[in-house]
Amino acid sequence: MNEQAQASQICRHLDQAAGQLSYRVQERLAAARAAAVGKVPVSEPEPSPLHSTPREKPAPEGATPWWLRLAAIAAPLLLVAGIFLVDVVHQEQSAAELAEVDAALLTDDVPLVAYADHGFGVYIKNSRR
């Protein structure tokens, strides 16, 4: 048997067996055959409404990628976190300065009457600078 006759016989057997396949498989085989002979590029055929399966939809033309959305959300969050961090550091420095003044007052030989004087606190603050 020559090659042409053998190919025809194989095609006949495949066509007979194709009737037993599901519609979706038949559509995919038709698309593969068409692509094999160069009629259309290889692509997934459109499923019929009865045999539809959920697929990922392509993004529209103006859609932004996920990483740009993440960056748009992360930037303001980082800004707020930075402002919060600056506030915390400022409060720590203020607390450290007050603790230093308190320690100086408690360890110094100052009469108790001086603590009641309002000008004494101003004097301590001005003398530290």
N, C-alpha and C positions, 0 to 999 in steps of 0.2 A: 504494500500500500504506500502510495506516495504521501508526502507531507500535507499536501492540500486536502486530500481525502481524509486523512487522519484528523486534521484540524476541524473539518466540517463535521465529522462524527462526534468529536468532543463537544463542539458547539451545540449540536442537536441534543446530546445527553444533558448538557448543562441547562439548556432551555426547558427541557421536560422537567427537570428537577426544580427549576426556578418557580414553578407553579405551586410548589409545596412550601415555599418560604413566606415569611410575613411581608406585609406591604413595605415596612421600613427597610428591611434587608433588600427587597427588590429595588427600591429607590436608590439605595447606596450602591448596589451592583450596577445599576444603569448609569449612575454618575461616574463610577470607576471605569466602566466600558468606554463611555464618552471621552473621559480623560485619557484613556490608553490610546485611543486612535487620534487624539489631538484636537477634538472638536471643542472642548471646554477645559479650562483649568480645573484641577482637583479642588473640590470644595464640598462641604457637607450639604446635602440636598435639604431643601425646606421640608419639614415634616408636615403631614396633613393634620388638620385639626383633631382628627380622631386618634392619631398616634403621636401626639405632641409630647415632648419631654422638656422639662425646665432647662433652660440654658442661660448662661451668663450673657446679658445684653451688652453690646458694645457701648462705650461711653460716647455721649454726644460731642459734637465739635467743640463747644465752649467749656466742657467739663474740666475742672482742675484735678490734677493728680492728688492722691491721698497724702503724699508727703508735703505738698504745699498747704493743704488744709491743716495738717499737724503742725507745721511751722507757724501758720497764722494763729493757731490756738496757743502754741507754746511760747511765742514771743511775749504776749501780754502777761502770761502767767509768770514767766521769768522776771519781767519788769516788776510785778507786784512782789514777788519773792525777794528781789534785790532791795526794794524800798523797805520791806519788812526787816531784812537783815541789817540795813543801815540804821533803822530805828532801834533795833535790839542792841547794836554796838554802841550807839549814842547813849542809851539808857545805862549800859554797863559802865561806860566811861564816867557818866554823871554819878552813878552809885560809888564808883571807886574814888572819885574826888571827894564826895561827902564822907566816905569812910576814912579817908586820909585826914580830913579836917577834924572829924570826931576823935580819931586816934591822937592827933596832936593836942586837942583840948584835954583829953583824959590823961595823957601822960605828962602834960606840962604842969608846972607849979603855979596855978592861977587860983586866986581866992574865989570862993563860991559866989560871992556877990557879983563878980564879973560876968558870970553866966546869965544873970538876970538882966543885964544892961543890953539894950537893943543895939547900941553902937558897937558893942564888942564883936558881934557877928560880922558886921561890916568891916571892922578893923582886921579880923582874921582873914576874911576873903581878900581884902586889898593887900595885906602883907604877904600873902602866898604868891601873888603875881609878880 
